[in-house]
Amino acid sequence: MKTYLLTSLIVILLTLVTAHAKLEDLSKMPLAEVQAKAAKNEPAAMIELGVRLQLGTGLPVNFKAANELFLKAGNLGVGLGYYNFGVNYQLGNGVTKDVANANELYLKAYSLGDGHGYCNLGYNYQMGNGVTKDMAKANELYLKAGDLGDGRGYFYLGVSYATGNGVTKDVAKANELYLKAGDLGEGRGYFCLGVNYEHGNGVTKDVAKANELYIKAGDLGAGSGYWNFAYNYENGNGVTKDIKLAREFYEKAANLGVKEARQALKDLDAGK
C-alpha cells in the first residue's frame, strides 16, 4: 500500500551558492571572461570562478584555488565568499575539516549581510556541530537567515514550530513560515505547506490548493512535491483520477531523484 512521501525535514543543504541578489549572475558567461574579471578582483567573478574550479566546470578540479578565491571575495566585503569557504571547511573540501572554523566563517558571512551563513550556523547549533547544542539559538539564527533572504532559514524554523522544537508548537505559525520559505525559493516550504493543506493541519483542508503547492515545490527542485501530486491523480484523492498525468509527474519526480517515484512507475506498468 502506498503512503504519502514526506520530505526529510532535518537535512541541511551544504552546497555552494553561486548567485546572490546583490551580485551579477555570471553562470552563463564564457570562462575566459570570468577569469579576466576575477583577475581584476571582481567579487562576483571570483565566486563564479571558484565554483567552477570546485565543480570542474571547464577546468580541472582545484579545491585549493577555489577556496583562495572564496576567501578573497569575502575579504573584499562579499559574504557569499566566506559562506562558500565555510561550507568547504565543514565538508573538508581542500582544507582539513574544521566545523568550528566553518562556524566562524558563517558568522563573517552574516556580518556582511549574507543569510546563508546564519542558516548553516543555526543548523550546527541544532545538531551540536562545533558548538554546544542550543535549539533556541538555532531558531534565532534560522529567523535571521530567513530575514536576509535565505528561504532555508524560514523552512527550518517552520519545522521547529511544527514539531515544538525549541519553541511552543504552533502549526499555523509553521505554515506561515513554510509559505515564506517557498516564496524565497525553498521548495520544501511549499511541499510541507501542501501536505498541511491536504490534511487540514493548521489550515482549512483544501486538496486543490495542496496540489498547486506540490507543483510549485517540484518546480523548485523538491521532487517530493511532484510525487505527491502524481499520487493524488493516480488514486483520485480530491481530484479526478488521471493515470496519464500521474505517470508524467512520477517521471518528473524520478528525474529529481525520488526513488519511490521509480517504483510507482513500475507498479503502473505492472497494473498494480
Order of alpha helices (4+ residues) and beta strands (2+ residues): alpha-alpha-alpha-alpha-alpha-alpha-alpha-alpha-alpha-alpha-alpha-alpha-alpha-alpha
